[in-house]
Amino acid sequence: MGPSHGKVICVGLGPGDPELMSVRADRLVRSAAHVAYFRKAGRAGQARQIVDGMLAPGANEYPMEYPVTTEIHFSDPEYNRQLAEFYEDWAQRLAELAGTGTVLVLCEGDPFFYGSFMHLHSRLQGRAEVEVVPGITGMSGCWTATGIPITWGDDVLTVLMATLSEDELEARSREADALVFMKIGRNLPKLRRALAKSGRLGAAWLIERGTMPGQRVQRLVEADEVTPYFSIVVVHGQGRRP
């Protein structure tokens, strides 16, 4: 099947505050006739919440609900099979919709930085014209919330998933300058232990709901209750400066 006449545009909405969207993203959101967005079953969806009150009257909405995979470990082939089927189904539906005009896909942060849209992007090739509008990353919003520059001079910034093993987190934390840890979730106790062993725990900051209502910024050693889904941990670099 060749490319259709329509276009699928994925807009990065930034870290959460609607005022941190780009001018282009704002314009596209307000004028879109077809709007799709990812969400977990039973949830409003973070991307949809960011644009609340901005969509054009009569805009058609297409919530793309992830399959419920909580009981399947991500290393299980069944987990990948269900997700692949989900992405394939939506790529096909979006390509068909694009035949009637432009379809906007909402994505928090930046679509090409750990965004779910990249799985649709690869599957849409040859089916529809695709455009991506970059956005400010969630981590940019979070390190800015600390009021401290994340990198100086020749600092190397390392971005790690807290889903890595404790040993891997410790080793990479020990050798890095500036650090960002994403996908905190249930991995926070493990991350604390790894940072303590690498000697970086005292310099670590926990940012919850960065740039959004309810934002909380605190040193990780002082943190107790945590909102796991909207949390990022950062360790600032201390590199060369004039």
N, C-alpha and C positions, 0 to 999 in steps of 0.2 A: 504494500500500500504506500503510495507516494505522499509527500507532505500535503496537508490540507491548506485552505486559503487563510485559516485563522492563525492565531498565535496564542501560546501559553506564556504568560509573564509571571515569574515568581518575584515577589517584592520582599526584600529584607526589611523588617519593621523596626530593627534596632533592639536595644536591651529591655524595653518595657514601657518607658515613658513615651507617650505618643508624640511629644514635642521633640524627641530625638530621632524621628523619622526624617528621611531626606525629603526635599521639596518634590522630587519626582515620585517617590513612593506615596506621599500624601495626595498628589494629583491623581495618580492611578487608582488609589483606593476610593476616592470620592466619586470617580466617574465610571467605575466598573459595573458592567451588567451581570457578569458571572463571577462569583467569588468562592474559591475552595480553600479549605484550611484543615490541617490535621488536628485531631483531638483524641483523648482517651474516652472510651465509652462512659457516659454519665457525667462528663466534665464539659465546661463551656469551651475550653481550648484557649491557651494563652494568646495565640496569634489573634484569634477572634476578639478577645477581651481588649487587646491593645487598640483595635479600630472601632470599638463600641461607640455608636453615635456618629460615625463618619461615613458609613455606606450610603449610597444613593437610594432614595425611596424606590422600592420595587426591585432592588437587586436580588438576583437568584443566588441562594447560598447552598454550598455543597460540603457538608461536614464529612471529612475523610476519617472515619473512626478506626483506629488501630485494632487488629484482632486481639482478643484477650489472651495474652501469652504468659501471664504471671506465674502459672503453674509449670511452665516449661523453662528449663535452664537454657541460656542463650547458646550453650555449646551443643545442645540437642539439635540434630538435623531437622526435626519437626518445627522448631522455632524459626529457622531460616525458611523452611518451605511455606509456612503460613504467612510470613512477612513478604516473601517474594510474590506469592499469589495476590496479596493485598496491593502491593505496588503495581503489579502487572495489570490488575483490574482497573485501578484508578488511572494509570497511564492511558489505557484504552478509552476510558470514559472521558478523560480530559481532551484527548486527541479528537474524539467525535464532537465534543462541545466546541472545540476550537474551529471546527468546520463551519460554525454559524457565527463566529466572531471571536473577540478576545476573551480569554479566560484568565483571571487573576488568581494566583496561588499565594496565600499569605504565609510568611515564615518569620518567626521571631529571630532576632539576631541577624546574622549574615547567612544566606542560603547555602553557600559553599563552605561554611565552617561548621562541620558536624551537623548540618541541617538535614532533615528527612527528605527535603526536596531533591537532593542529589540522586536519590534512588529512583525518582520519577524522571529526572533529567536524562539519565542514561537510557531509560526505556522509551522516552519520547522522541529520540533521534530518528529521523526519517518518517515520523508520524505527523509531526506538527512543527512549525517554527517555534523556537524557544528563546526567551530572553530572560536574563536574571538581573535584578536591580540590587546591588550590594547594600548592606546595612551595617551600622555600628554593632560590633559584637557584644554579647552579654558581658564578657570579661572586661572589655573597655569600660563599660558602665560601672562595673564593680571596682576596678582598681582606681577609677576616678573618684568613687565614693569614699575611698580611704583618705583622700586629700594628699597622697604621697605619690611621686612619680614611680612608675613600675621599673623603668630601666634607665641607666645612666651610662654615658660613654660607650664602652665596648661590651656591656653586659649582654649575655646570651639569655633570651627568654625561652623557657621550656614549658610547654603545655602538656599536662599529664592527666590521664583519666584515673580517678580514684578506684576504678574497678581493677586496676593492675594489682599484682601480688604485693604483699607487704615488703618483701625483700627488694623487689623492683622499685617500689616507691622510695624506699630508704636509699638505695644506691643512686638513683637519679637525683634525689634531693640533695645528697651529699656533694655531688659534682657540679650542680647547676648554680647560676647566679640568681636570676629572677625566676619565680615559679608561679604557675597558675594550675590549680587542680579543679577539674570539672567532674561531673557525674558523681557527686558526693553521696547522696542517698544514704543507704545503710552502711556505706563504707567509711563513715567518719571515725569510728573508734580505731579502725585499722590505719587510717591516714594519720591520726594523732600519734599512734605508736611509732609509725615509720618516721615522722618528723622529729619525734623525741630522740629516736636512735641516731638520726642524721645530724642532730644538733640544731635543727631549724625551727623547732616548735615555738620558741620564744619570739621569733620574728614573723610568725604566720598570722594572717588576719582572715576572719570569716565574714563574708558579706552575704546577707540574706535579702532576697527581693531587691537587688540593686536597681536603682532609679525608679522603683515602683512604690506605691503606697505601702507603708509598713516596712520600709527599708531599715535594716539593722546592720551596723558595722561594729565589730568588736574583735579584740585579740582572741585567737583560737583557744589559748589556755584559759580564758575567762568564760568561754561559751558553755552554756548548759543545754537548754532546749533549742532545737534547730528545725527550721523549715527545710527539709532535705531537698525538695525538688528545685527550689530557686536559690540554691546556695553555691558559692564559689569560694575557694580558699586561695589567697595570694601571699607570696613572700616577695618583698621588694628587693630589687638589685641594689648594690652599693658600689657601683663601678666608678670609673674615672670621671672626674669633674674638674673644671678650671679652679 
